[in-house]
Amino acid sequence: MTEKIIPIADLRYAARVPHVPAQLQAPTGLLADTLARPLHDLRISVTDRCNFRCSYCMPSEVFTKDYAFLPQTSLLSFEEITRLTKIFVAHGVEKIRLTGGEPLLRKHLEVLIEMLAKIQTPGGKPLDITLTTNASLLAKKAQALKDAGLQRVTVSLDGLDDAVFRRMNDVDFPVADVLRGIEVAHKVGLAPIKVNMVVKRGTNDAEILPMARHFRNSGVVLRFIEYMDVGATNGWRMDEVLPSAQVINLLQSEFPLQAIDANYLGETAERWRYLDGAGEVGVISSVTNAFCGDCNRARLSTEGKLFLCLFASQGHDLRALLRSGNYSDEQISSAVAHIWQRRDDRYSELRAALPPDSSMPGTDGGKRVEMSYIGG
């Protein structure tokens, strides 16, 4: 008898094989969880690898050169990703965000984007397809991504000071190359571009005002993100969190701001505009002002596990259904509906009452999934 070898990396996070209901549920384009939150956004991780080692996401002491990343055979193929995306779109998903790791490390990513760009919502609208990147490869790939159908990019950039930035990415990557990537992305039309800055008190908080000065009047939307306790390897401490309210106060000391409405229900950032017309900034306050109440995002890991929260410890193994060969799209669609309709995750709202490093109440108590595995 031939033995089946399962790579250790495949077992890093617990995952249930989803229940397929005997009574199939036809999608209606409206799917709500137990807290009446609709399914609207799908974040798809296309790789668990990254060429940066940012301490808040992939600390180098954990993700060493010997770290067991997922083997290629474990990753969802582009055809599998497309098949699942069509199922999620039928349930109401209108926005796709490609993440990683660093998604531009996935070979031939523009082929996947072209496949996804052909999918339409039940109402006949094209999908909103975006990508989050560290921009290290963006200057080289921006035109091909745009030509394939990518609409916008969000760039992670934690400071303009080159020494600070090199220290934070921990691979000695220069900030000038990221800025060049942003410039090229803007030139080819991947706009409006958003730039996300994770703020760690005592590490890069001195970069807040320089970042704001740089991106004012550029058309780029700069967003400041509170340092979060994602995963179990980044050594998170509450005293390293700079509350978004303090960030806004600091910005107000130099640039008068006015709060403005969200673009859409479930938007993670609180938006502020410069009163002199120089654009807008945002803050994402998962720690001090949780937005679980209207979270409408599902996350698909690199090897096909569905996670319902960024802070989850357990997923649902959709790849098992895809590769068994025994389930139709209608059956997998019903399984997805069954999962989402039972969703009650709201970790950020409960964080203060939970012990350190704990997962959501009612879960298996395993370690929280790493951000590099399912994207931010």
N, C-alpha and C positions, 0 to 999 in steps of 0.2 A: 504494500500500500504506500502511495506517495504521501509524504508528510507535507502539510501546509505550514510554511514559515511566515509568521506575522512579525514585521519589524517592531522593535520595542517602541519606536517613536509613535507608532499607531495607537499605543495604549496609554499615552501620556495623560489623556483626560477621559473621564468616564463619559459614556454615551449610551443611551437606550436605543434599541432598534424600535422605531416608531410602531405604534399600533395602527393597523389598517382596519378601519371600521367595516363591518359586514354590510351596513347600509351606507352606500356611497353618498357623498354630499356634493352636489353640483356647485361650482363657484358662482357667486353673484357679483363679485367685484367689491363686496363690503364684508370684511371679516373683523370681528371685534373680540378682544380678550375679556377676562372677567372684570376688568376695570373700565370696560367700554372704550378701550384704546384701539383704533383701527390699525390694520397692517398697511403701511404706506411706503416705507423705505426698506431696501434690502442692501446690506453691506456684504460684499463678496471678497473674501481674502483669496488671492491667487497664488500666494507663496508665503511660507513662514520664514523666509530668509531675508536678511537685510545687510547692507554694507556699512551701516552705522551701528554704534553701540551706545546709544543714549542711555544714561543711567536710569531714567524713569520708565524705560520700555524694555531694552535688551542689554542689561548691564554686562560688561565684558567679563566679569569674574564668573558669571553663570554661562553666558553664551560664548564659550571659548572656541578655539579652532577644532576641538574634539567634540563639540556639541552635536548630538544626533538629530539633525534636521530630518524632516520627512523625506523618504525616498520618492523619486519621480512617480513610481507606480501608485503611490498612495494619493497623489493629487488628483482632484477632479479634472477630467479632460475638458477642453473647451466645449465639446458637444454635451457633456454632462451638465456643465454650468448653464449652457443655453437651455437645455431641457428643463432644468429646475427653475430658471428665471421665467420661462413661459408659464409654469405652474403658479409661481408667486404673483405674476402680473395678473393672471385671471382672478386672483383673490384681492386685488386692489393695489398692488405695488406699482408705483409710477416713477420712482427714483432708484437708480442703481449707483452705488458707490463702490468702485474697485479699490481694494486696500491690500495690505500685506501683513507683516513684513514690508518690504519695499516692492510694490507691484511692478515697477519697471525692470526688475530682475527676471520676471517671468518671460521666457523667450516667446517671441511672436505674439505679444499681447495685443497688438493692433488687429490680429486676426479675430481674437475673441471680441474685441470692441465692434468690429464690423458685423459679427454675427448677432450681437446684442442690439445693435442699432437697427436691425431689421424687424425687431419685435415691436408691436404696437399694443396699447392698452385696449380693453374691450370697447372703449369709445372711439378708437381709431387714432389716438394721439401717439406720437413717438415718445419713447422713454427719455427721461432726464438722466444722462449717463455722465458721471463725474469720476474723478480719481484723486486719491490722496497720495502724495509723494514727498520724499525728501529733496527732490529736484536734482540729485546728483547726476542723473542721466537725462534730465528733461530737455536740455538744449539740443541734445543729439536726436531725441525721439519725438519732440513736440509736433513737428509737421506730419509725421506718419500717424500719430495718434489723432490729430485733427482730421486728417483725410479719411481715417477709418470711421469717424463718427463720434469721437469724444467731444463733449461740449465744454467742459470746464475742468480746472484743476484746483486743488487745495494743496498748498505747500507748507510743510513743517519747517519752521525757522525760528530758533530760540535765541537769537541775538545777532547784532551787526558787528560787534567787536570780534575780530578774527580770533583772538586768543580765547575769548569766552566760548565762541562757537566751536572751535576745535576741541576745547576741553569737554564740552557737552556731548559732541558726537563721538568723541573718544577714538577716532580713527584718523585724526589730523586732517580732516577735510576742510578746505578753505571756503569761507563764506562767499567769496567772489564768484565761485562756480555756481552756487545756489542762486545768487542774484542774476547771473547770466541766464540760468534756466528760466527764471521768472520773466526776464526780458524777452526771450525767444517765445515763450508760451503766449505772452501778450501780443507779440507781433503776428503770430499765426492765427490768433483769434480764440484761444482757449480762455475765454473771459466771460463774466468777471472772475478774476483770480482772487482766491482767499489765501491769506497767510496765517497759520496758526502758530502761536508762541506759547509753549508750556512754561509757566512761571514758577520757579522754585526760589523761595525766600533765601537770601544769602548766597545764591548761585548766579542767577542772571536777572534779578529784579532791577538792577541798575540799567538794563537794556530797554526797559519799557518806554521811556521817553525818546531815546534815540530811534527805536523802531517806529514810534508814532510819527516823529518828524520825517523819517525817510519815506514812509508810505502815504503821507498826506498828499493830496492832489495827484496821485498816481493812478487812481481808478482801482487800486488793490484794496480789498477789505481786510484789515488787520484784526485778528481776534486773539484775545488773551485767555488762556485756559488754566484753571486752577490745577495744580499738581495733584493727581488722583492716585488712589490706592488700588490700581488695577493689577491683577496677578498677585504673585507672592514672592517676587524676587527683587523688587526695586527699593526695598528698605524704606518704604513710605513712613513719614512722621507728620503729624498734624502741625507741628511747629514750623515745618517747611512750606506750608500752604500759605500763600498770600491771598487773602480773600479778594474777590472781584470788586467789592465795594471800595477797598483801598486802592485798587488799580484805577478805578474811575476817578476817585478823589485826586490821585496823582496826576492823571491826564487833565483833569479840570483845572489844576493849578497853572497849567500853561495854555490849554486850549478849551474854551467854553464848549460844552456839550449839551445836547438835548436828547432825551430818550425818545425812541421811535418804535412803532409797532413791529411785530414779527412779520416776516414775509409770508409765513404759512403756519398752520397748526402743527406743533411738534418741533419747531425750530429750536435747536439747542442753544443758540446764542441770544443774549439780550443785546439789542442794537442801540447804538448811540450815533448821532450825527454831529459833525463839527458845525457850529453856528456860522462860521465864515464860509461854508460851502465847500470845504476841502475834502469831503467824502464822509465815510463812516468807519466806526470801529465796533467791535463786539466783545462781550465777555461770556465765557462758558463756565458756569459755577456749579459743577456737579457736587462739590463738597459742601459749600455754604448755602446754596440755594437750589436744591435738587429739582429736576424737571421730570421726574418719573411720571407725573400725573398725565402727561400727554405724549409719552414716549411711544413712537409708532415704528420702531426700527427692529428688524430681525437681522441676525448675523450668520453668515454661512462661512464656516472655516475652510481652510485650504483643501481638506480631504473630506468635505461634505457633511460636517456636523453642524446642525442648526442650533444656535444659541439665542436665547431670548433676552439676554441682558449682558452688557459689557462686563459685569461683575459676577457672571454665572460660574458655577463649578462643574456643571454637567450639561451635555448637549444631547441632541437627537440625531442618530446616525442615518441620514438620508442616503448616503452612499450605499449602505447595505441594501436598501430597497432598489436603488438604481442598478446595482451590479448583480443582484440575485437573478435577474431576468424573469422574475415571476410576477412583476407588478406593472400595471398599466399606468399611464399618466393620470387617469381618473382615480385610481387607487392611491397613488402617491399624493395627489391633490387633496383627497379626503384625509389622509394622514396628517398633512400640513395643517389643514383646518382644525383637526382634532387637537393638535399641539397648541396652536395659537389661541383657540377658544378656552383653553385651560390656563393660560398664562396669567400669573399674578405677581411677577417680579417687580420690585421697587427697592432695590438695595440702597440706593443713595438716600432715600427718605428714612430708612431704618438704621443707617450707618452708626449714628451716635449711640444707639441702644445696643449695638452688637459688640461682642468681644473683638479685640484686634485680630486681623487675619482670618476672620470667620467668613463663611459664605452666607447666602440667603437662607433664612429660616425655612424649614421644610424640605431642604435639599439633602444630598448625601453627606454634606459636610466636608467634601473634598476641597483641594486647593482651587482658588479662583483661577480662571483661564488667563493666560498671559495676553497682553495687548498685541504683541507681535504675531500671535496665532490667529486672532480674529479681526485685527484692525481696530482703530480707535473709534 
